Amino acid sequence: VWPGAPEGAVVDLDLFQASETAGGGRQMLGKLKVPLGEFSFSAPASFGPIILEAFIDIENNGPGQGDPMGRYEGNPISIGRRDISGILITLAVTTDGRMPGDTPPPPLDRPDGL
């Protein structure tokens, strides 16, 4: 959902799995291009937990400043044997171009030992 979406906007829906060895603590499973609005996809039954994030790449240069983005607040979703419905991802433009809810990087001018 993004109220300011241009007509025909396409959403990049990224699917991740938590990982102790992958950079950022997660491994990308894949990307889906879906129209803004209701979406669906199939995953193997009993796959386990996945993380959903989405963005609209306004200028086709990857996610960043000016692009609406968001993540499912109920992440991770556990894929079991039943269909899952009611997933809502609200997209918003952030001032720093980072995914809403990301932990900001530590300040570069911090004292030694902190």
Summary of the structure (lengths in Angstrom):
residues: 114
radius of gyration: 15.9
end to end distance: 39.2
largest distance: 51.0
contacts: 234
relative contact order: 0.22
helix: 3%
strand: 32%
